[in-house]
Amino acid sequence: MASDSVVSGDSQTTNLAGGGVTHPPCCATPHSSATGLVIATLALVGMTDAFYVARASYTGQTMWCIFFDGCNAVAQSPYARLFGVPLSYFGVIYYLCVLSLAVLLAVDPFSRGLRYGVLAFTVIGVGYSAFSMVLQVRFIRAVCSYCLISAVITVLLLAVALWHFRRTRNPMVPS
């Protein structure tokens, strides 16, 4: 048993995918890069959701509500615009930014700036989603299915970003 801990200790490094970058065995897992891909996939789903609402806002078409019947009431409320711009447009931009960070994170999963960037964006996203849900329930008195889907996606993004951040926080210490 003692020899196993020496063999898998901090002194060894593993080359990730033959890319020339070495990291200790504790962090040299496919999960390090895969979390960037998971975040990218969630961001694509979120962007599709936000794009549907943005398109309906732009064209004035009635949205088909999935779970609740309040999508159109929320989209037409005075709370649905910021300086005259539909909030769904900001949602598309938000998910595009997260997608961009996620792709870069998949390439360099140990980048401190990218890890903090994804974490910051997802924390801001969850905060806004919580604020949006309070507005819908308390003031608009209607719930938008697409907003709820976006909120769930944003919480999942934060969970994956936190997992990745903790997993890659200190590559010299086994987790």
N, C-alpha and C positions, 0 to 999 in steps of 0.2 A: 504494500500500500504506500509506503513512504517513497518508493522509487517511482510510482505513478504520479505523485504530486510533483516530483522533481522533473519528470519528463514533460508534464503539461504545465510547467511553471512559466513565469513571466519572461524568462530568458529566450524562449523560442519565438520566432515570428513566422507568419504564414503569408505567402504571396497570394493576394486576392485576384483571382481570374487572370493570372499571368500579366497583370498590368504594371508590375514593377513597384507597386506601393506595398509596403509590408506593415502588417498590424499583428498584434499578439493573438494567439490562438483563441482567446476568450471572445474576441470581436470579429474574427475572420469567418463569418458565417454568411451564407447567401441572404440571410434576413436583413443584413445591414443595407444592402442595395435594394432588396425587394420592398422594403418599407417605402422607399421613394416611388416605386411603381404602384404600390397600393394607394398612396396619397394621390398620385397622378390619376389613377382610375376613379377614385372618389371625386376628385376635382372635375373630371370630365362629366361624371353623372350630375354633379351640382351645376356645372355650366350649362348642361342640356336643360335642366330644370329651370334655371334662371333665364335662359334664352327663350324658352316657351313663354314665360310670363312677360319678358321684354318685348317679344314679337306681338303678343296680344295687346300690350300697352301701346305699341307703335301703331298697329293697324286699327285698334279700337274694337277688335273682335271679342266676342264673349268666350271666356275660357271654360273648358269642360272640367268641372271639379270632381276630384277622385273620391275623397273621404268625407269632406265637409262641403256644404253648399255656399261657403262664404268667399270663394276666390275672387269673384267679380266685385263684391262689396268692398273687400280689402283693397283691391287694385284701383278702385275708383274713389277711395276715401281721400281726404285731404292729407293723411299721413303717408300716402304712397309716393309722394314726390318730395324731392329736396331741391330747392331753387328751380322748380319747374321740371326737373329731370326725374323720370320714373326710377324708383329705387332698384328695380330689377336690372337696370343698366349697370348700376354699381355692383350688383350681384354677379353679373357676367364678368366684369373687370376683376372682382375679387377672386373668383374661381380661376380666371386666366392667370392671375399672379401666383396663386397657390400651385397651379399646374406647372408653371415655369419653374418655380422653386423646387417642386417635386422632381422634375426631370433632371435638374442640376444635382439634386440630392441623390438621385439614383446613380449618377456618374461619380460623385464624390460624397459618399455617405458620412464621412468623418469631418467634413468642413464645418468649422465652428460657426461661421457666419450664416451658412445655409440652414444649419440646425436651429439656430436662434431665429432666423427669418421665418421659417415654417412655423415654429412654435408661436412667435409673435402674431403672425397672420391668423393662425387658428384660434388663438385666445381672443383676438379682436372679433373674429367671426362668431364665436360662441357668445361673446358679450352682446354683439348686435342682434343675434338671433333671439337671445333671451329678452332683450328690449322690445324687439318686434313682436314676440309672442304676448308680452304684457300689453302692448298697444292693441293688438287684435282682440284679446279677451276682454280687457277692461274698458277700452274707449270705443273701438269700432264695433264690438260685440258680434264679431264674425271671425272665423278662422279659415285661412287660406291653406288648402292642402299642399300646394307647392311650397309655401313658406315653411310649413311643418316638415316637409321632405328635406328642404334646404337646411333647416335647423338640425335635423337628425344627421344629415351628411356632415355638417360642420362639427357636431359633437364627435362623430366618428373620426373626422380628420384630426381633431385635437387629441383624441385617444391614441391614434397611431403616431402622431407627432411626438407625444409625450413618451410613448414606448420607445420610439427610435432615439429620442434625446437621451433617455436614461441608459439605453443599451450602448450608445456610442459616447457617453459622457466622458469616460476616462479609459481610453484604450489600453492603458497599462495595468489595469486592475481587472482580474477575472470577475465576471458577473454570475 
